[in-house]
């Protein structure tokens, strides 16, 4: 198995675990599930960061520390952008959206990093 195939497999595993694990708490938008789902998103983001670290050190010569720092900053940036979209709206202020904006933002940040990793793997695969 080539290095890129290994990355693809790890990517699929992160994705699969996230999809399976989030089914364990069906009341997604209740406080009962909030901590679990936030933790699951962070765990999944960490999974994608590990893939990015392997990818950027192997194919681009980037240091592990710098990659982890950049990916963490990217996730935090995306979270803040989505929180602006979902939480800091007049609609949510008027209708008291509760925990929803935080979960929406966390999910969106997870999917943003997932898409980023997918595109990076695809670019390397094409190049190889």
Secondary structure by P-SEA (a helix, b strand, c coil): ccaaaaaaaaaaaaaaaaaaaaacccccccccaaaaaaaaaaaaaaaaaaaaaaaaaacccccaaaaaaaaaaaaaaaaaaaaaaccccaaaaaacccaaaaaaaaaaaaaaaaaaaaaaaaaaaaac
